[in-house]
Amino acid sequence: MKREPRIPHPPSRIPPRRPPAHPRRSPTYGVRLLEVLALHQVPVWLMISPHGWRLLAEECGITDDRGLKKATGGDWTSVRVFDDKDRGAEPASGSAKSAGMVICPCSMGTVAAIAHGTSRSLIERAADVVLKERRPLVLVPRETPLSLVHLRNLTLASEAGAVVLPAAPGFYHKPQQVRDLVDFVVQRVVDHLELDIALVKRWEGK
């Protein structure tokens, strides 16, 4: 039997494997809020809890003040940084005047401490001071769903004078990217601080 000559197959051309793409991370609510305040030269007392640093590392890849400063525009001339473990720092006293306070994001543990006045850190003490001095306190929780314990603590905080502003963006401004959703929440925060800053188109009833 006559055999046909074997024609070698050309080696398969497999395209080289490309490294995975690393999309640009959108800023979280707290990072974007700090960026906006720093950009507009609004005086800020910055306090970050250990858990807050963990969130920054996990969600934004930010591990220190230098990285956070870079992520928020690089100009911190209006920002003062305080150690959350220093319960005797300036924000812990009612005699140190401020325009209010925002905790963004605000964990349910922090809400509980504020609601029951059991301040264990500078952040919680500063929130306690803001309430007793009748200054604006804006809490931005993003926990979901909420247990009955969470709801009761949020109610107590609200009754004490805090504004509970959940990180729940709207969609009527036609967001095109994640940043637009973040800006929606940040806009509501700066509004409650009575700052004349415009980030998103406002509802016009049309």
Secondary structure by P-SEA (a helix, b strand, c coil): ccccccccccccccccccccccccccccaaaaaaaaaaaacccccccccaaaaaaaaaccccccaaaaaaaaccccccbbbbbccccccccccccccccccccccccaaaaaaaaacccccaaaaaaaaaaaaccbbbbbbccccccaaaaaaaaaaaaacccccccccccccccccaaaaaaaaaaaaaaaaccccccccccccc
